[in-house]
Amino acid sequence: MFRKILRLVTSVAMLCLVACFDDNPSDASIDSPESSGTSVVSGESSSSVAESSSGDAGGSAANVASSSNENVAATSSSVIANSSSSAKAPKNTAACMWKGTDEYVPVKTGLDPDDKYGAGYWYNFGDSFKGGKSFIEFPINDDDQLNEWENIVRLIGECGGYCGAFVLDRGSANEAYAGFGFNVAGVEDPMKSNPIDGVREGDISDWGGVCVTYAADQDVYLELEADSAALYEVKLDKSIDFVEKCVTWNELNAVESSKHARSIRLKMKSTEKMTGHLTVSAIGKYDANGACEIDGHAEVLPKDNGPAAAYEGIIVLRSSSSGQCTEPKEVSEMWNGFASPLTTVETGLDNGTETSGYWFSFDDDMSGVGSVKLPQPLGIEYPTGDEIYDYCMGACGELQFAKEGYLGIGFHVAGVVDPLDGDLPAAKANISSWGGLCVTYASDTDLEVILAYTQEGGFGNLSRMPKMTLPKSIKLKTVCADWDNFMTVFSEVSTTFMTSILFAVQGEANTKSRINIRGLGKYSEKTNFCSPGDDPFVSGKLGLVIK
């Protein structure tokens, strides 16, 4: 039942994440404008599935065209500042569909509830099929062993939104442009590379319009693509601070076309060579008071964030929480993957056998729930010296479920009763003086922290033991919770006779989950934690959670 975890070693290759601009023209017919004031650009279409070229990854292609003499729709739509600095009426947060700070990749358009067609996923586009040479650079390194959306999550985590440095060069085209956006209803075949005619239409007329929270050092153009690739466009003024701009379909002259919408896009364009920087941090349905609350301020990245001059000036959203932030290692005195790797969790409660704090993997009842795949084969004895986890900078693994149940990793707080007679039962210990736990972790599903006790046959029913839930987070996150936050089927939670701390996922059959525990400490009231900076999800040979 218990499988001890030993030293893990690997190396990781990192590649640069750049946009993919493999455009394909479309001969689709264009509906006539709804009014003489509408800005409509013909011959444009987009796709949402990336097709990487040499050295390019992390974005999807789109087919676009632009006209230097197009009429941009005039707008009187309101600009709503961040609520923390505004005394205006409260925003309609129920209308917010996506915020970069939520670390959720697709925009929740409501037109693809089963995520069958890839609606709401960000893609990039440019002017290459027109003869242009424009491109977008991103302030992260791309890992080609991660899938596209994992890389986008990393980008969003770095910027607090979808961000990039625009390098515009029209080449032989009349005008240079590049941008990014999302399809409101997805594509017919998300697995087909760069589909030309696969973008689905959806009725978003009930949105009333769209709200965009952004920061940019050049003017930006917000587009609704509809009616077989017609574009309805409005200019958003540059703003180094994050602002929310809300535009109605009527202001876009697209009331009728919003019933046949394909995508929402933002782009920069110029007839001259130009660089610019854009970050989109939130998207919402139209509301006169605004749709999305963001908590943060704009910060401009320095030049040394990337190899090209264009990196200098990328705008990111940083937390505006008051007070100096606290590093997770400051609440990780028992286990600290950020420092020199520790062999064991330092519980301070060893029973004299020197077997406390050693990590093991487990299933809940040894009845074939599944397995915990680790970055190297398991040993059969307790390790000695420093043989632990420089691979993960923590305790990590991939949980593979054959049927519904619990899988995870854990440690005994006092050790086992007799180390010469197997692992069970574990010794009991009083952990009430800890007050609770601080956990620095990453997990692609919700992770349960369970206060467990062992019996002769194992743990028994884990669902009946005191536990609290850590929300899934692909970025490293630190959470501190006191014992009162641990819930149980009983009226009170007793921490007097605990044997083990478990980090478990209750999974369904034929599913997988990845977890990494980077830091553990006794309860602290600290809340304003800095980002550890390391990306927890980098696929190694087994696709595990490592550094």
C-alpha positions, 0 to 999 in steps of 0.5 A: 500500500505504501510506496516510498519515494526516492531521488529524482533527476532530469534535465529540461529543454526550454524553447521560446514561445512565439506566435504562429502566423500561417494564414490561409485566405478565404473566398467567403462572401461578405454580407452587406454592412448593417449601416453606412457607418459600419466598419466592414473588412472583407475577405478575412477569416480565422481559425483557432488551432495552432500550426507550429512552424520552425521555432514557433509555438504557443499560438494559433493561425488566423486568416486576416486582411486589412484596409488602410482606408477602412472606416472605424466605427465611432463609439461613445462607450464608457471606459470603466476604471478598476473599481478600487480607484473608482467611485462609480456604480458596482460592476455587474460581475456576473457578466464577466466571462474571463479574467487572467488572474483566475488562471482559466484558459478559455473565455466562458462564452456559454456556446460550448459547455462541453468544451467539444469545439474549443470555444473561447481559447486564445489564438494569434493571427497576423498579416503573413498571407498578405505579404506582411512580416508582423509577429508577436513575442511573448515574455516566457520560454515555451516548452515543446513538451507541454501542450499548447494550452499549458503554455498559454496558462503559463503566459497568462500566469506571468502577465495576469492576462494574455499579453505580447510585444507586437512587431509590425512590418508590412513587408509587401502588404499595404498595411501591417497588423497582428493580434489575438482573439478567441472563437465564440463557438469554436471550430467544427474539428478542433483536432484539424490543423489550421482549418480554413472553413471550420469556424462555427458561428454563434448567437451572442446578441444577448451579450448586448456587446462586449467589455474588454479590460486591457493595457496598451501603449499603442491604439488597439482595434476591437473586432467582431468577426461575423457573417462569414468573415466580415469584421466590425471594428472600433478603436480602443485608445492606448492606456498604460494603466488597465482600463475596461472599455465596454462597447455595444453591438449597436456602436459596432453597427453589428446588432444583426451580425452578432447573431452570427458571430465567429470571433472577438479579436484585438489587433494593432495595425500600422502602415509603418514599422512599429512596436507595441505592447498589449495585455488583455486581462478580462473579457465580459458581456456588455454592462454600462457599469462594467463587467470584470473586477481586477485587483492590480496595477500595470507594471512594465517589464524590463528589456532583460525579460527576453532576448529581443528589444520588443520585450522591453515594455510588455505590460503585466498585471501585478497584485495591488495587495497592501503590505510586503509580500511573504515568500512561501518558504517563510511558512515552509519550515517543515518541508521546503522544496525551494531550499536544499532538498530535505529527505523528510518532512520535519514534523518534530514528532518522531517516535524514536524510530526515525521513520517520520516524515518519509513520503509515500504514495498510496491508494485508499483501499488497495482494491485497484483504484489506480497507481501513482506514477513517479519520475523514477522507480521506487526503492524498497528501503528508507533513503539515507542522506539527501536522496530526495527530490531535486527533480521536482523541487518537492514531492510530485507524481501523476495519479492514474485512476483505473476506477473511482477512488482516492490516490495521492502521496503523504507522510507519517507524522511520528513514523511507524510503530515497528520499522522492522515489521512493515509500514503499518500501523503508524504511530499516533501523534498530537498535532493540535499545537501546529494550529493548522497547515500552510501548503505550497502546491500545484495541482491540475485538479482540486487537492484534498488535505486529509488528517488520517489515521492508519489501521492494521489494514490501511487507512479505512474510509478516507471520505470520513476523515477530516479534510480541507480542499485546496483549489486546483492551480497550475501555478504554485500557490500557498494556502494556510488553513487552521484546523477549523477549516478541516471538515468531517462527518463528525461534529468535531475535528480531533487532531490528538491522535493523527498518524498521517497527513495525506494529499489526495485526489478523489478521481473518476475512472480512466482519469489522470491528475498531477500534483506537486507539494513544494512547501509545508509548515505549521499554520500562519496568519500570513496571506499576501504571498509572493509568486515563487516564480518557478513554473511547476508544470514542465513535462518530463519523460512521464509528463509529471509535475516537476520544476 
